[in-house]
Amino acid sequence: MVDPDDILGYVVVTAVVIVPVLAISARIALRPIVESIARLRELTASAASGQARALHAELDELRATTARLREEVRALREGEAFYRALQAPREVPPAAGGSTADGGTGA
């Protein structure tokens, strides 16, 4: 038969000696893995930050290009309207001393 004092002694030795030894061993074994995961997260965050900056720069460039193109289209439309107005047939005003509908007598 097993004495309850022996069981209690075994539990105390396990709790005092073996658990801390296992914890330290696990910490030593897992430390490189945890550091690698932390470093990977940092690199991922910095890469995402760099990509976000690059995308913002590209977006700003696209906005500037769009504004420039809109201005050019507006100028082209104005030029086209001007040339259309130049090419449109003009009405010639009647000459001051020219013929009139009543025979040119002016009376």
Secondary structure, 3 states (H helix, E strand, C coil): CCCHHHHHHHHHHHHHHHHHHHHHHHHHHHHHHHHHHHHHHHHHHHHHHHHHHHHHHHHHHHHHHHHHHHHHHHHHHHHHHHHHHHHCCCCCCCCCCCCCCCCCCCC
